[in-house]
């Protein structure tokens, strides 16, 4: 889920079919990443390490970025979701994209905070019969795509975003996230 700003980022987005080409070019010149990881809720700190998070982000990153990944408990997740989205419950992931809707220079970084609610993601992983690591990787990839302007407000956008998520996740060695 995304904490929506007033406008949608207008930078061009690669389609799912162009993802492989983008990834090949990205390997040659990977986008710069400035990463901060915060464990306000420390339960996943040993399992979900900074090197893993960096690897997952880099796999979904198409342009330079300055990102903060923050793990929170249900109370903080609910407070943020209520205050910024008007929804009074904790959700799995919130993305606060600070330069959403702006025209960015090619080398200007995307700036975002991606908030993951440990309680919700652990509950969902159990319900979906996934490992916490696989589900966390998926939510981080999902949040990184939101930070870069992807969304799932309609069926066409959802199909595009899910296609990219599936390509990234399988490329990282995880199962397709939307497979039954």
Residue frames as a rotation matrix with the C-alpha (Angstrom) as fourth column:
UNK 1
0.588 0.809 0.000 0.00
0.809 -0.588 0.000 0.00
0.000 0.000 -1.000 0.00
UNK 2
-0.432 -0.755 0.494 1.22
0.748 -0.606 -0.272 3.47
0.504 0.252 0.826 -0.65
UNK 3
0.023 0.355 -0.934 0.85
0.670 -0.700 -0.250 6.62
-0.742 -0.620 -0.254 1.38
UNK 4
0.197 0.131 0.972 -0.34
0.966 -0.195 -0.169 8.72
0.167 0.972 -0.164 -1.56
UNK 5
-0.653 -0.334 -0.680 0.93
0.363 -0.926 0.107 12.19
-0.665 -0.177 0.725 -2.21
UNK 6
0.085 0.771 -0.631 -0.97
-0.274 -0.590 -0.759 14.67
-0.958 0.237 0.161 -4.37
UNK 7
0.478 0.029 -0.878 0.56
-0.872 -0.100 -0.478 13.65
-0.102 0.995 -0.022 -7.68
UNK 8
0.871 -0.220 0.438 1.93
0.230 0.973 0.030 10.56
-0.433 0.075 0.898 -9.33
UNK 9
-0.060 -0.973 -0.222 5.60
-0.116 -0.214 0.970 10.43
-0.991 0.084 -0.101 -10.21
UNK 10
0.803 0.467 -0.369 5.91
-0.350 -0.132 -0.927 11.16
-0.482 0.874 0.057 -13.91
UNK 11
-0.285 -0.937 -0.202 9.28
-0.836 0.140 0.531 9.56
-0.469 0.320 -0.823 -14.59
UNK 12
0.220 0.387 -0.895 9.03
-0.829 0.559 0.037 6.79
0.515 0.734 0.444 -17.19
UNK 13
0.116 -0.085 0.990 8.65
-0.728 0.670 0.143 3.27
-0.675 -0.738 0.016 -15.80
UNK 14
-0.761 -0.375 -0.529 9.90
-0.638 0.584 0.502 0.13
0.121 0.720 -0.684 -17.53
UNK 15
0.391 0.905 -0.166 7.21
-0.869 0.422 0.257 -2.42
0.303 0.044 0.952 -18.36
UNK 16
0.526 -0.147 0.837 7.41
-0.446 0.791 0.419 -5.98
-0.724 -0.594 0.351 -17.09
UNK 17
0.904 -0.155 0.398 8.50
0.401 0.628 -0.667 -7.10
-0.146 0.762 0.630 -20.56
UNK 18
0.592 -0.714 0.373 11.36
-0.122 -0.537 -0.835 -4.58
0.796 0.449 -0.405 -20.54
UNK 19
0.878 -0.190 0.439 12.50
-0.460 -0.086 0.884 -5.59
-0.130 -0.978 -0.163 -17.06
UNK 20
0.694 -0.652 0.307 15.13
0.592 0.758 0.273 -8.09
-0.410 -0.007 0.912 -18.25
UNK 21
0.324 -0.561 0.761 16.73
0.682 -0.419 -0.599 -5.47
0.655 0.714 0.247 -20.50
UNK 22
0.628 -0.037 0.777 16.67
-0.408 -0.866 0.289 -2.93
0.662 -0.499 -0.559 -17.68
UNK 23
0.917 -0.266 0.298 18.20
-0.162 0.436 0.885 -5.47
-0.366 -0.860 0.357 -15.29
UNK 24
0.529 -0.762 0.374 21.02
0.849 0.472 -0.237 -6.28
0.004 0.443 0.897 -17.72
UNK 25
0.223 -0.407 0.885 21.85
0.274 -0.846 -0.458 -2.61
0.935 0.345 -0.077 -18.08
UNK 26
0.793 0.150 0.591 21.52
-0.472 -0.462 0.751 -2.14
0.386 -0.874 -0.295 -14.32
UNK 27
0.851 -0.525 -0.019 24.10
0.447 0.704 0.551 -4.82
-0.276 -0.477 0.834 -13.63
UNK 28
0.150 -0.815 0.560 26.59
0.847 -0.187 -0.498 -2.90
0.510 0.549 0.662 -15.75
UNK 29
-0.753 -0.315 0.578 25.84
0.036 -0.896 -0.442 0.37
0.657 -0.312 0.686 -13.91
UNK 30
-0.176 0.707 -0.684 23.78
0.910 0.382 0.160 -0.34
0.374 -0.595 -0.711 -10.80
UNK 31
0.374 0.386 0.843 21.90
0.103 -0.921 0.377 2.70
0.922 -0.054 -0.384 -9.47
UNK 32
-0.731 -0.636 0.248 23.38
-0.103 -0.256 -0.961 4.36
0.675 -0.728 0.121 -6.41
UNK 33
0.391 0.845 -0.366 21.66
0.316 0.250 0.915 3.49
0.864 -0.473 -0.170 -3.15
UNK 34
-0.719 -0.418 0.556 21.87
-0.407 -0.396 -0.823 5.30
0.564 -0.818 0.114 0.16
UNK 35
0.113 0.763 -0.636 20.19
0.118 0.625 0.771 3.02
0.987 -0.162 -0.019 2.70
UNK 36
-0.653 -0.154 0.742 19.18
-0.711 -0.212 -0.670 3.45
0.261 -0.965 0.029 6.32
UNK 37
-0.147 0.596 -0.789 17.66
0.168 0.801 0.574 0.49
0.975 -0.048 -0.218 8.18
UNK 38
-0.557 0.078 0.827 15.79
-0.759 -0.453 -0.468 1.07
0.339 -0.888 0.311 11.43
UNK 39
-0.423 0.400 -0.813 14.55
0.353 0.899 0.258 -1.66
0.835 -0.178 -0.521 13.75
UNK 40
-0.393 0.408 0.824 12.09
-0.800 -0.593 -0.088 0.14
0.453 -0.694 0.560 16.05
UNK 41
0.756 0.493 0.430 10.69
-0.609 0.770 0.190 -3.39
-0.237 -0.406 0.882 16.43
UNK 42
-0.122 -0.991 -0.061 13.75
-0.974 0.108 0.198 -5.60
-0.190 0.084 -0.978 16.83
UNK 43
0.416 0.350 0.839 12.12
-0.400 0.899 -0.178 -9.03
-0.817 -0.262 0.514 16.36
UNK 44
0.948 0.000 0.320 13.40
0.271 0.528 -0.805 -9.46
-0.169 0.850 0.500 12.78
UNK 45
0.690 -0.693 -0.207 16.79
-0.685 -0.718 0.123 -7.79
-0.234 0.056 -0.971 13.24
UNK 46
-0.206 -0.821 0.533 18.79
-0.483 0.559 0.674 -11.04
-0.851 -0.119 -0.512 13.17
UNK 47
0.053 0.308 0.950 16.82
0.580 0.765 -0.280 -12.70
-0.813 0.566 -0.138 10.35
UNK 48
0.737 0.283 0.614 16.32
0.667 -0.448 -0.595 -9.69
0.106 0.848 -0.519 8.07
UNK 49
0.082 -0.851 -0.518 19.79
0.706 -0.317 0.633 -8.20
-0.703 -0.418 0.575 7.91
UNK 50
0.341 -0.045 -0.939 20.97
-0.328 -0.942 -0.074 -5.04
-0.881 0.333 -0.336 6.19
UNK 51
-0.735 -0.643 -0.216 22.90
-0.419 0.180 0.890 -6.97
-0.534 0.744 -0.402 3.48
UNK 52
-0.590 0.612 0.527 19.75
0.725 0.688 0.013 -8.95
-0.354 0.390 -0.850 2.59
UNK 53
0.400 0.781 -0.479 17.66
0.486 -0.624 -0.611 -5.77
-0.777 0.012 -0.629 2.50
UNK 54
-0.077 -0.526 -0.847 20.24
-0.524 -0.702 0.483 -4.03
-0.848 0.481 -0.222 0.28
UNK 55
-0.920 -0.289 0.266 20.26
0.023 0.636 0.772 -7.00
-0.392 0.716 -0.578 -2.14
UNK 56
-0.231 0.925 0.303 16.45
0.880 0.331 -0.340 -7.05
-0.414 0.188 -0.891 -2.37
UNK 57
0.449 0.366 -0.815 16.27
0.107 -0.928 -0.357 -3.30
-0.887 0.074 -0.456 -2.93
UNK 58
-0.431 -0.720 -0.545 18.99
-0.492 -0.319 0.810 -3.30
-0.757 0.617 -0.217 -5.59
UNK 59
-0.807 0.151 0.570 17.08
0.459 0.767 0.448 -5.99
-0.370 0.623 -0.689 -7.51
UNK 60
0.151 0.968 0.199 14.04
0.965 -0.101 -0.240 -3.70
-0.213 0.228 -0.950 -7.73
UNK 61
0.264 -0.136 -0.955 15.83
0.205 -0.959 0.193 -0.38
-0.942 -0.247 -0.226 -8.20
UNK 62
0.465 0.000 0.885 15.85
0.882 0.081 -0.464 1.32
-0.072 0.997 0.038 -11.60
UNK 63
0.402 -0.308 0.862 17.31
0.147 -0.908 -0.393 4.70
0.904 0.285 -0.320 -10.57
UNK 64
-0.707 -0.708 -0.005 19.37
0.148 -0.141 -0.979 6.18
0.692 -0.692 0.204 -7.74
UNK 65
0.433 0.901 -0.037 17.61
0.164 -0.038 0.986 6.18
0.887 -0.432 -0.164 -4.37
UNK 66
-0.786 -0.442 0.433 17.85
-0.364 -0.235 -0.901 7.34
0.500 -0.866 0.024 -0.79
UNK 67
0.175 0.896 -0.408 15.71
-0.196 0.438 0.877 4.92
0.965 -0.073 0.252 1.21
UNK 68
-0.658 -0.212 0.722 14.93
-0.751 0.116 -0.650 4.20
0.054 -0.970 -0.236 4.82
UNK 69
-0.098 0.595 -0.798 13.50
-0.021 0.800 0.599 0.80
0.995 0.075 -0.066 5.73
UNK 70
-0.641 -0.044 0.766 11.87
-0.727 -0.283 -0.625 0.84
0.244 -0.958 0.149 9.16
UNK 71
-0.447 0.471 -0.761 10.43
0.335 0.877 0.345 -2.16
0.830 -0.101 -0.549 11.01
UNK 72
-0.619 0.340 0.708 7.64
-0.703 -0.641 -0.307 -1.23
0.349 -0.688 0.636 13.43
UNK 73
-0.908 0.412 0.073 5.17
0.293 0.750 -0.593 -2.97
-0.299 -0.517 -0.802 15.74
UNK 74
-0.314 0.881 0.354 1.39
0.906 0.166 0.390 -2.98
0.284 0.443 -0.850 15.26
UNK 75
0.345 0.471 -0.812 0.82
0.742 -0.667 -0.072 0.14
-0.575 -0.577 -0.580 17.39
UNK 76
-0.353 -0.545 -0.761 3.21
-0.073 -0.795 0.603 2.31
-0.933 0.268 0.240 15.35
UNK 77
-0.932 0.032 0.362 1.98
0.355 0.288 0.889 0.77
-0.076 0.957 -0.280 12.09
UNK 78
-0.014 1.000 0.012 -1.63
0.999 0.014 0.043 1.56
0.043 0.013 -0.999 13.00
UNK 79
0.246 0.053 -0.968 -0.75
0.433 -0.899 0.061 5.11
-0.867 -0.435 -0.244 14.04
UNK 80
-0.710 -0.587 -0.388 1.07
-0.103 -0.458 0.883 5.82
-0.696 0.667 0.265 10.76
UNK 81
-0.787 0.471 0.398 -1.68
0.595 0.408 0.692 4.25
0.164 0.782 -0.602 8.64
UNK 82
0.214 0.898 -0.385 -4.35
0.954 -0.277 -0.117 6.23
-0.212 -0.342 -0.915 10.51
UNK 83
0.148 -0.195 -0.970 -2.49
0.266 -0.936 0.229 9.54
-0.952 -0.292 -0.087 10.44
UNK 84
-0.609 -0.551 -0.571 -1.35
-0.363 -0.446 0.818 9.43
-0.705 0.706 0.071 6.80
UNK 85
-0.956 0.265 -0.124 -3.94
0.002 0.430 0.903 7.27
0.292 0.863 -0.412 5.04
UNK 86
-0.381 0.858 0.346 -7.02
-0.913 -0.409 0.009 7.67
0.149 -0.312 0.938 7.26
UNK 87
0.338 0.435 -0.835 -7.19
-0.303 0.890 0.341 3.89
0.891 0.138 0.433 7.85
UNK 88
0.197 -0.184 0.963 -7.24
-0.963 -0.219 0.155 2.90
0.183 -0.958 -0.220 11.51
UNK 89
0.946 -0.051 0.321 -5.43
-0.047 0.956 0.289 -0.45
-0.322 -0.289 0.902 11.38
UNK 90
-0.034 -0.999 -0.020 -1.88
-0.471 -0.002 0.882 -1.67
-0.882 0.040 -0.470 10.97
UNK 91
0.924 0.250 -0.288 -0.98
-0.363 0.343 -0.866 -2.63
-0.118 0.905 0.408 7.41
UNK 92
0.747 -0.636 0.194 1.91
0.619 0.771 0.147 -4.70
-0.243 0.011 0.970 6.06
UNK 93
-0.397 -0.909 0.131 3.87
0.884 -0.340 0.322 -1.97
-0.248 0.243 0.938 4.26
UNK 94
0.802 0.500 -0.327 3.61
0.393 -0.854 -0.342 1.80
-0.450 0.146 -0.881 3.85
UNK 95
-0.196 -0.852 0.486 5.69
0.980 -0.162 0.112 3.75
-0.016 0.499 0.867 1.36
UNK 96
0.679 0.271 -0.682 6.23
0.316 -0.947 -0.061 7.46
-0.663 -0.174 -0.728 1.83
UNK 97
0.023 -0.626 0.779 7.69
1.000 0.015 -0.017 8.65
0.000 0.780 0.626 -1.47
UNK 98
0.078 -0.020 -0.997 8.94
0.552 -0.831 0.060 12.18
-0.830 -0.555 -0.054 -0.87
UNK 99
-0.622 -0.278 -0.732 9.56
-0.367 -0.723 0.586 13.24
-0.692 0.633 0.347 -4.46
UNK 100
-0.426 0.603 0.675 6.53
0.765 0.638 -0.087 11.54
-0.483 0.480 -0.732 -5.94
UNK 101
0.641 0.756 0.133 5.08
0.679 -0.478 -0.557 13.58
-0.357 0.448 -0.820 -8.78
UNK 102
0.480 -0.551 -0.683 8.30
-0.368 -0.833 0.413 15.50
-0.796 0.053 -0.603 -9.36
UNK 103
0.925 -0.359 -0.124 10.30
-0.030 0.257 -0.966 15.46
0.378 0.897 0.227 -12.57
UNK 104
0.684 -0.724 0.090 13.68
-0.030 0.095 0.995 14.11
-0.729 -0.683 0.043 -11.52
UNK 105
0.269 -0.730 -0.628 16.99
-0.963 -0.186 -0.196 14.52
0.026 0.658 -0.753 -13.28
UNK 106
0.529 -0.060 -0.847 18.45
-0.321 0.909 -0.265 11.20
0.786 0.412 0.462 -14.39
UNK 107
-0.364 -0.782 -0.507 20.94
0.276 0.429 -0.860 11.15
0.889 -0.453 0.060 -11.51
UNK 108
-0.407 0.306 0.861 18.57
-0.802 -0.570 -0.177 12.60
0.437 -0.763 0.477 -8.85
UNK 109
-0.974 -0.044 -0.223 17.65
0.049 0.918 -0.394 10.01
0.222 -0.394 -0.892 -6.23
UNK 110
0.128 0.984 -0.127 14.18
-0.009 0.129 0.992 8.76
0.992 -0.126 0.025 -5.43
UNK 111
-0.838 -0.377 0.395 13.62
-0.357 -0.168 -0.919 9.50
0.412 -0.911 0.006 -1.74
UNK 112
0.219 0.958 -0.182 11.32
-0.450 0.265 0.853 7.38
0.866 -0.105 0.489 0.39
UNK 113
-0.628 -0.200 0.752 10.66
-0.759 0.371 -0.535 5.79
-0.172 -0.907 -0.385 3.74
UNK 114
-0.091 0.566 -0.820 9.33
-0.412 0.728 0.548 2.24
0.907 0.388 0.167 3.60
UNK 115
-0.403 0.079 0.912 7.66
-0.914 0.025 -0.406 1.09
-0.055 -0.997 0.062 6.80
UNK 116
-0.313 0.273 -0.910 7.11
-0.207 0.915 0.346 -2.62
0.927 0.296 -0.230 7.47
UNK 117
0.182 0.470 0.863 4.84
-0.968 -0.066 0.241 -3.78
0.170 -0.880 0.443 10.29
UNK 118
-0.778 -0.622 -0.088 6.42
-0.588 0.770 -0.249 -6.88
0.223 -0.142 -0.964 11.82
UNK 119
-0.532 0.631 0.565 3.16
-0.292 0.489 -0.822 -8.12
-0.795 -0.602 -0.076 13.39
UNK 120
0.495 0.790 -0.362 1.24
-0.595 0.004 -0.804 -7.95
-0.634 0.613 0.472 10.13
UNK 121
0.139 -0.474 -0.870 3.98
-0.931 0.237 -0.278 -9.39
0.338 0.848 -0.408 7.92
UNK 122
-0.866 -0.426 0.261 4.54
-0.495 0.801 -0.337 -12.34
-0.065 -0.422 -0.904 10.28
UNK 123
-0.204 0.897 0.393 0.79
-0.265 0.335 -0.904 -13.01
-0.942 -0.288 0.169 10.39
UNK 124
0.567 0.413 -0.712 0.50
-0.756 -0.083 -0.650 -12.82
-0.328 0.907 0.265 6.59
UNK 125
-0.366 -0.783 -0.504 3.53
-0.881 0.465 -0.083 -15.07
0.299 0.414 -0.860 6.06
UNK 126
-0.822 0.112 0.558 1.93
-0.251 0.809 -0.532 -17.72
-0.511 -0.577 -0.637 8.29
UNK 127
0.176 0.984 0.021 -1.47
-0.298 0.073 -0.952 -17.40
-0.938 0.161 0.306 6.55
UNK 128
0.644 0.030 -0.765 0.13
-0.760 -0.090 -0.643 -17.57
-0.088 0.995 -0.036 3.09
UNK 129
0.857 -0.344 0.383 2.44
0.220 0.917 0.332 -20.45
-0.465 -0.201 0.862 4.10
UNK 130
0.621 -0.717 0.318 5.54
0.130 -0.306 -0.943 -18.44
0.773 0.627 -0.097 3.20
UNK 131
-0.064 -0.697 -0.715 8.70
0.983 0.080 -0.166 -17.88
0.173 -0.713 0.680 5.16
UNK 132
0.661 0.216 -0.718 8.98
0.468 -0.867 0.170 -14.56
-0.586 -0.449 -0.675 6.98
UNK 133
-0.358 -0.879 -0.315 12.12
0.161 -0.390 0.907 -13.87
-0.920 0.274 0.281 4.93
UNK 134
-0.701 0.130 0.702 10.37
0.713 0.153 0.684 -14.44
-0.018 0.980 -0.200 1.59
UNK 135
0.373 0.922 0.100 7.37
0.916 -0.384 0.120 -12.33
0.149 0.047 -0.988 2.58
UNK 136
0.452 -0.298 -0.841 9.57
0.323 -0.824 0.466 -9.53
-0.831 -0.482 -0.276 3.91
UNK 137
-0.682 -0.717 0.142 11.62
0.347 -0.147 0.926 -9.55
-0.643 0.681 0.349 0.69
UNK 138
-0.352 0.634 0.689 8.40
0.900 0.028 0.434 -9.27
0.256 0.773 -0.580 -1.30
UNK 139
0.658 0.652 -0.378 7.07
0.737 -0.661 0.143 -6.38
-0.156 -0.373 -0.915 0.79
UNK 140
0.025 -0.732 -0.681 10.38
0.197 -0.664 0.721 -4.54
-0.980 -0.152 0.128 0.44
UNK 141
-0.813 -0.258 0.522 10.36
0.532 0.035 0.846 -5.05
-0.237 0.965 0.109 -3.35
UNK 142
0.090 0.949 0.303 6.73
0.964 -0.159 0.212 -3.88
0.249 0.274 -0.929 -3.40
UNK 143
0.636 0.133 -0.760 7.60
0.519 -0.802 0.294 -0.77
-0.570 -0.582 -0.580 -1.38
UNK 144
-0.425 -0.865 -0.268 10.62
0.243 -0.394 0.886 0.03
-0.872 0.311 0.377 -3.56
UNK 145
-0.617 0.280 0.735 8.43
0.774 0.047 0.631 -0.13
0.142 0.959 -0.246 -6.67
UNK 146
0.549 0.822 -0.152 5.92
0.835 -0.530 0.148 2.23
0.041 -0.209 -0.977 -5.02
UNK 147
0.269 -0.530 -0.805 8.79
0.359 -0.720 0.594 4.61
-0.894 -0.448 -0.004 -4.21
UNK 148
-0.779 -0.625 0.052 9.64
0.224 -0.200 0.954 4.67
-0.585 0.755 0.296 -7.92
UNK 149
-0.637 0.571 -0.519 6.11
-0.709 -0.698 0.102 5.56
-0.304 0.432 0.849 -8.98
UNK 150
-0.762 0.407 -0.504 4.50
-0.015 0.766 0.642 2.16
0.648 0.497 -0.578 -9.55
UNK 151
-0.586 0.648 0.487 1.02
-0.746 -0.197 -0.636 1.60
-0.316 -0.736 0.599 -8.19
UNK 152
-0.937 0.347 -0.031 -1.89
0.316 0.885 0.343 -0.81
0.147 0.311 -0.939 -8.30
UNK 153
-0.684 0.692 -0.233 -4.89
-0.379 -0.609 -0.697 1.51
-0.624 -0.389 0.678 -8.34
UNK 154
0.393 0.811 -0.433 -6.43
-0.864 0.165 -0.475 -0.20
-0.314 0.561 0.766 -11.37
UNK 155
0.824 0.031 0.565 -6.19
0.015 0.997 -0.077 -3.63
-0.566 0.072 0.821 -13.00
UNK 156
0.833 -0.531 0.157 -3.67
0.197 0.018 -0.980 -2.56
0.518 0.847 0.119 -15.64
UNK 157
0.237 -0.749 0.619 -1.32
-0.777 -0.528 -0.343 -0.96
0.584 -0.399 -0.707 -13.10
UNK 158
0.459 -0.007 0.888 -1.73
-0.737 0.556 0.385 -3.94
-0.496 -0.831 0.250 -10.76
UNK 159
0.955 -0.088 0.282 -0.86
0.217 0.859 -0.463 -6.41
-0.202 0.504 0.840 -13.54
UNK 160
0.574 -0.786 0.228 2.24
-0.091 -0.338 -0.937 -4.41
0.814 0.517 -0.265 -14.47
UNK 161
0.144 -0.525 0.839 3.43
-0.941 -0.335 -0.049 -4.07
0.307 -0.782 -0.542 -10.88
UNK 162
0.631 0.150 0.761 2.74
-0.497 0.832 0.248 -7.72
-0.596 -0.535 0.599 -10.04
UNK 163
0.949 -0.313 0.042 4.63
0.219 0.554 -0.803 -8.80
0.228 0.771 0.594 -13.16
UNK 164
0.255 -0.892 0.372 7.68
-0.421 -0.449 -0.788 -6.80
0.870 0.044 -0.490 -12.12
UNK 165
0.233 -0.120 0.965 7.44
-0.965 0.096 0.245 -8.08
-0.122 -0.988 -0.093 -8.55
UNK 166
0.900 0.158 0.407 7.31
-0.134 0.987 -0.086 -11.66
-0.415 0.023 0.909 -9.82
UNK 167
0.736 -0.677 0.027 10.34
0.157 0.131 -0.979 -11.15
0.659 0.724 0.203 -12.10
UNK 168
0.081 -0.725 0.684 12.34
-0.733 -0.508 -0.452 -9.56
0.675 -0.465 -0.572 -9.28
UNK 169
0.373 0.126 0.919 11.38
-0.865 0.405 0.295 -12.15
-0.335 -0.906 0.260 -6.67
UNK 170
0.967 -0.043 0.251 12.09
0.115 0.953 -0.280 -15.16
-0.227 0.299 0.927 -8.88
UNK 171
0.555 -0.815 0.166 15.36
-0.038 -0.224 -0.974 -13.51
0.831 0.534 -0.155 -9.95
UNK 172
-0.009 -0.510 0.860 16.27
-0.926 -0.321 -0.201 -13.37
0.378 -0.798 -0.469 -6.25
UNK 173
-0.786 -0.338 -0.518 15.53
-0.234 0.938 -0.257 -17.07
0.572 -0.081 -0.816 -5.89
UNK 174
-0.717 0.632 0.294 12.15
-0.319 0.077 -0.945 -16.79
-0.620 -0.771 0.146 -4.17
UNK 175
-0.485 0.673 0.558 8.86
0.816 0.578 0.013 -18.28
-0.313 0.462 -0.830 -5.34
UNK 176
-0.628 0.399 0.668 6.52
0.261 -0.700 0.664 -16.09
0.733 0.592 0.335 -7.38
UNK 177
-0.994 0.104 0.040 4.75
-0.075 -0.351 -0.933 -13.98
-0.083 -0.931 0.356 -4.73
UNK 178
-0.327 0.940 -0.096 1.27
-0.902 -0.341 -0.264 -14.16
-0.281 0.000 0.960 -6.24
UNK 179
-0.522 0.111 -0.846 1.27
-0.391 0.850 0.353 -17.89
0.758 0.515 -0.400 -7.06
UNK 180
0.478 0.809 0.341 -1.37
-0.740 0.163 0.652 -19.89
0.472 -0.564 0.677 -5.21
